[in-house]
Amino acid sequence: MSLARVELRGVSKSYSNGGQAVDVLHDVSLAAAAGTITALVGRSGCGKTTLLNLAGAMDFPTSGQVLIDGRDTASLSERELTGLRRRRVGFVFQFFQLLPTLTVLENVELPLLLAGAVKSSETALDRLQWVGLADLAARLPFQLSGGQMQRVAIARALVHSPDVLIADEPTGNLDTASGDQVLRLLADAAARFGATVLMATHSAEAAAIAQVRVRLRDGRIQAIESS
């Protein structure tokens, strides 16, 4: 196993709810290497999305450490965190999160524009070509099917060739055929781009593409299975 790109060390997470502390994760430790897919499986409320938010530096643990390439995310400045999220982490959500007033191409290009990248339009079109949707570049999101919107979301998440790809129930809103297509793209993202893919899912089919499956229950790891 190569050096972990993403590592959680003894991570716990609590939130305040009406003055009461609600424990979401308890002493979670795991590691994910470059070019691998790790699936987080378990019932709703078991902590999958919270773990993804921590791994993508969108949130921080109450205790323990989250490291990306050995750097503790909690030690980064706001400027460093912004750079990390814009350049090194991509996100795919269950409900796509495409901006409705932007075209398909503009949605994909947006992360590059925010990061000040050059040749952003050409790179965005290349990613759309990769997901098979270059011919729909001028359409608006409402003109797409659910499967097409998720493929656009994957193109957007990978437009800056991120080191870490966070996918939260990426097939949860899709029919079987569209879901299978999205899973093939996620597997290709790990193989082609070397991304470390962390995916939360209820789907046995989605979990089956992962090299590592982490089973969560009530915020604790029950088992870690490797293929």
Stockholm file with secondary structure:
# STOCKHOLM 1.0

chainA/1-227         MSLARVELRGVSKSYSNGGQAVDVLHDVSLAAAAGTITALVGRSGCGKTTLLNLAGAMDFPTSGQVLIDGRDTASLSERELTGLRRRRVGFVFQFFQLLPTLTVLENVELPLLLAGAVKSSETALDRLQWVGLADLAARLPFQLSGGQMQRVAIARALVHSPDVLIADEPTGNLDTASGDQVLRLLADAAARFGATVLMATHSAEAAAIAQVRVRLRDGRIQAIESS
#=GR chainA/1-227 SS CCCEEEEEEEEEEEEEETTEEEEEEEEEEEEEETTCEEEEECSTTSSHHHHHHHHTTSSCCSEEEEEETTEEGGGSCHHHHHHHHHHTEEEECTTCCCCTTSCHHHHHHHHHHHTTCSSHHHHHHHHHHHTTCGGGTTSCGGGSCHHHHHHHHHHHHHTTCCSEEEEESTTTTSCHHHHHHHHHHHHHHHHHHCCEEEEEESCHHHHTTCSEEEEEETTEEEEEEEC
#=GC SS_cons         CCCEEEEEEEEEEEEEETTEEEEEEEEEEEEEETTCEEEEECSTTSSHHHHHHHHTTSSCCSEEEEEETTEEGGGSCHHHHHHHHHHTEEEECTTCCCCTTSCHHHHHHHHHHHTTCSSHHHHHHHHHHHTTCGGGTTSCGGGSCHHHHHHHHHHHHHTTCCSEEEEESTTTTSCHHHHHHHHHHHHHHHHHHCCEEEEEESCHHHHTTCSEEEEEETTEEEEEEEC
//
